[in-house]
Amino acid sequence: MKMCVRFKFVLLSLSVLVVAAGCSSSSSSPSAPSTPTVSFATQIQAQILNPACTACHTDDGRTPSSNLNLKSGVAISNLVNVASVGKAGAVRVIPGNPSGSYLIQKLEGAADIVGLRMPRNGPPYLTTDQVALIRQWIQNGAPNN
């Protein structure tokens, strides 16, 4: 009988330790929500810029509109931290700042843009989801991925 009580006490103590260890703040703390990864090459370039923008923004047989070449391989270097030629003081893409990026302002048709909303042949313009994807890419730091 004494052995049975001692066994129950040891078992109870171990159970308390296991539960306490599972609730410990050092073992697993809630993590911050993850930032969605956006691939420039496959999601922005291939799915948005190539079909919607490169008819005008290319150097294939012409000078790109607004001197902005958006072909694969050169688009990112013509967007990120590059001043707009159409609006003084505007920067095409400011990493981490989608609302301050002139590209987003042109795509959304902001009131103070110079010229037309892009793409020029719209409507239809880019979808809300497409613009949101570009916004997320810029928010993520506009990586060349």
N, C-alpha and C positions, 0 to 999 in steps of 0.2 A: 504494500500500500504506500509506504514511504517512497519507494522507487517510482511508483506511478505518478505521485504528486511532483517529484523532482523532474521527471521526464516531461510532464505537462508544463512545468515552469520553464524549462529549457526551450521547449518547442514554442511557447508563447513569446519568450524573449527573442528568439530568432525571427519569429514572424514580425515583431515590432521593429527589429533592426532592418529587415528587408523592406518593409513599408516605409520606414523613415529614409532609407537610402533612395528609394524610388521617388520620394517627394523632395529630395534635396535640390536646392536651387543650382548647385554646381553640376549636377548630372545632365540636366536638360532644361534650358531656359527657352521661353518662347522666342523665336527668331523673327526678325523684321520681315515683312513681305518681300519676296524676291522681285527684282526688276526684270520685266520681260526682255529677253535678248532679241534684238532685231539685227538681222544680217543685211548689211548694205548690198552686197553682191547679189544675193538671191531674192531678197524681199523688196528692197528699194530699187536697185538698178534693173534687175530682170523683170520684175512684176509691175513696176510703176513707170520708171523713167524711160526704159526702152519703148514700151508700147504707147505711152501718152505724151512723151516730150521730145524724143529724138527726131521726129519729122522736121521740126524747126530748129532744135538745138543740137546741130551736128555740123561737122566740117566736111562731110562727104559731098563734094561738088559745090560747096557754098560756104559763105561765112556764117557761123552760127548766130542765130538771133540773139541780140544783146551781148554778143561775144561770149556766150555761155554755151560751151560744148558739153553735152551731157551723155556722150557716148561712153560705153563700157571702157574702163581703163583710164579715163581722164576725168570723168564726172566729179569724183570726190575732191580732186585737187582744184577743181573750178568752183566748188561750192563752199567748203569749210574754211572759215576765216578769210573769205575773199569779199572785197567791197563790191557792191552793186554798181554797175555802170549807169543804171537808169535813175537811181535816187541817191543823191549825195548823203553821205553819212550812214547809209544802210549797209549791213553786212549780210551776205546771202545766207550763211549758216553760222550761228554762234553756238558752239558746243555747250550743252547744258541749258540753253535758253531758247526753246522753240518759239515762244511768243515774240521774242526780240529778233528772231531770224526773218529776214526779208523773204526768203523762200516760202515760209508758212503764210506770211501776210499776202503774198501774191496768189498762193493757192486758195486761200480763204476769201480773197477779194476785199481785204481791209480798205476802209474809207480813204486812207492817205497814201495808197500805192500810186506809183507813176505808171501810166499806161493801163493795159487791160488785165483782168484777172486771168490767171493761167489754169489750164491750158487755153490758149487763145481761141481754139476751135470749139470751146464749150459754149453753152451747155450741151451735153453733160460735162461737168467738171469731174475732178477726182471724187471718189466716194468719201464719205465721212470716215470709213474704216481705213482707206488709203492715207488720208491726211493724218489720221491718228497714228498710223504706223510710222510715218515720217516724223511726226512730233516725238514719238517715243524714241526713235533713233537719235534725234537731236538731244533729247533729254538725257539719254545714255552717254552723251559726250561725242556724238557723231563719229563713232569708230570706223576705221577702214577695215571692215571685216566682210 
